[in-house]
Amino acid sequence: MKYSVRIDENSGICWIHVTESFVRPDDSDMLKRLAADIFANNGCCRFLIDLTEAHVVGGTMSTFKVANPEGAIAETLKRIKSAFVRHVLSEEDRFFENVAVNRGFPVRAFETCEKAVEWLMQE
């Protein structure tokens, strides 16, 4: 996985743009730690993970594991509003969203960055 990070000063959204292979659960766990660190260091609490140029690899069980973090990182992630974007959402993407939301994480899946930003900007 390769990624770049930028924080939009106007919206306060941290954009993480991912390219190449994105393997669940390992790459997801790394992005969770990155988001938690950014939140701790500068208070950014809105994240847009752009996976439109990534090849996502993982099965149902790894998707469940990623959507259901535990421990201290889970408490931090519940304070972070996150959206992820794919050109076409798969059944696993919807499964991830359902599991995460049911566990109390403010996460949504979108097919466009514009819709993701609109949701992230809602209070």
Protein Blocks (a to p, Z undefined) as FASTA:
>chain_A
ZZdddddfknopacdddehjdddfklmmmmmmmmmmmmmmnopabdcddfklccceddfk
lmmmmmmcghjllmmmmmpccddddfbdcfklmmmmmmmmmnopacdddfbfklmmmmmm
pZZ
